[in-house]
C-alpha cells in the first residue's frame, strides 16, 4: 500500500465538554472562602452598604480611576527605565571613547 507523502494525516482534536455551571451551594462556598479583603467582594459589600447613600458608583469610579492612574504611571516608569538604560549605555560608550582619547593624548605627549 502506497502512502502519499504530500498528504498529511489530520487527526481531529476532541475538546473536552464544557463543565457544568457551579451549583448554588458551590457558589456560596466560594464566597464564604473568600478573604475579607478580596477587592471584588469588598466593592460589592461596600456597594450594598452604600446603596442608600448613593456613593457606591462614585467609590467604584474612584477605584477605577486610581487603578487606571496606577497603570499609566507604571507604563511611564517602564518607559523611563528603558530610557535610563539607553542613556547609561551611551554614557558608558562615551566614557570608553574618552578613556581611549586620553590614552592616545598621553601616548603622543611621551
C-alpha positions in Angstrom: 0.0 0.0 0.0 1.5 3.3 -1.0 1.1 6.4 1.0 1.1 9.8 -0.5 3.9 11.9 1.1 2.1 15.2 0.3 -1.0 14.4 2.3 -0.8 14.9 5.9 -3.0 12.8 8.2 -5.1 15.2 10.1 -6.3 14.0 13.4 -9.3 15.7 14.7 -8.7 17.1 18.2 -11.6 16.3 20.5 -12.1 19.0 23.1 -13.4 18.1 26.5 -17.0 19.0 27.0 -17.8 22.3 28.8 -18.1 21.8 32.6 -21.4 22.2 34.2 -22.0 25.6 35.9 -21.4 25.6 39.6 -24.3 24.9 41.9 -25.7 27.5 44.3 -24.0 25.6 47.2 -20.6 25.7 45.4 -21.0 29.5 44.7 -21.9 30.1 48.4 -18.9 28.0 49.5 -16.6 30.0 47.2 -18.0 33.3 48.6 -17.6 32.1 52.2 -14.0 31.1 51.5 -13.0 34.5 50.0 -10.7 36.6 52.1 -12.3 39.7 53.7 -10.0 42.0 51.8 -10.9 40.5 48.4 -11.3 43.5 46.2 -14.3 42.2 44.3 -16.3 41.3 47.4 -15.1 44.4 49.2 -16.5 46.6 46.4 -19.7 44.6 46.3 -20.1 44.7 50.1 -19.5 48.5 50.2 -21.9 48.9 47.3 -24.6 47.1 49.2 -24.0 49.2 52.3 -23.8 52.4 50.3 -26.9 51.9 48.1 -29.0 54.1 50.4 -26.4 56.9 50.3 -25.8 56.6 46.5 -22.0 56.6 46.9 -21.4 53.1 45.5 -21.0 54.2 41.9 -18.6 57.1 42.9 -16.5 54.7 45.0 -16.2 52.2 42.2 -15.4 55.0 39.8 -12.8 56.4 42.2 -11.1 53.0 42.5 -11.3 52.5 38.7 -9.6 55.9 38.2 -7.0 55.1 40.8 -6.3 51.7 39.1 -6.1 53.4 35.7 -3.7 56.1 37.0 -1.6 53.4 38.6 -1.3 51.6 35.2 -0.5 54.8 33.4 2.2 55.6 36.0 3.6 52.1 35.7 3.9 52.4 32.0 5.6 55.8 32.3 8.1 54.2 34.8 8.8 51.4 32.5 9.5 53.8 29.6 11.7 55.9 31.9 13.6 52.8 32.9 14.2 51.9 29.3 15.4 55.4 28.6 17.8 55.3 31.6 19.2 52.0 30.4 19.8 53.5 26.9 21.4 56.6 28.4 23.6 54.5 30.7 24.9 52.6 27.7 25.5 55.8 25.8 27.4 57.2 28.8 29.5 54.0 29.1 30.4 54.2 25.4 31.3 57.9 25.6 33.4 57.2 28.7 35.2 54.4 26.9 35.9 56.8 23.9 37.1 59.5 26.3 39.4 57.0 28.0 40.9 55.9 24.7 41.3 59.6 23.7 43.1 60.4 27.0 45.4 57.4 26.5 46.1 58.5 22.9 47.0 62.0 24.0 49.2 60.7 26.8 50.9 58.4 24.2 51.6 61.4 22.0 53.0 63.5 24.8 55.7 60.9 25.6 
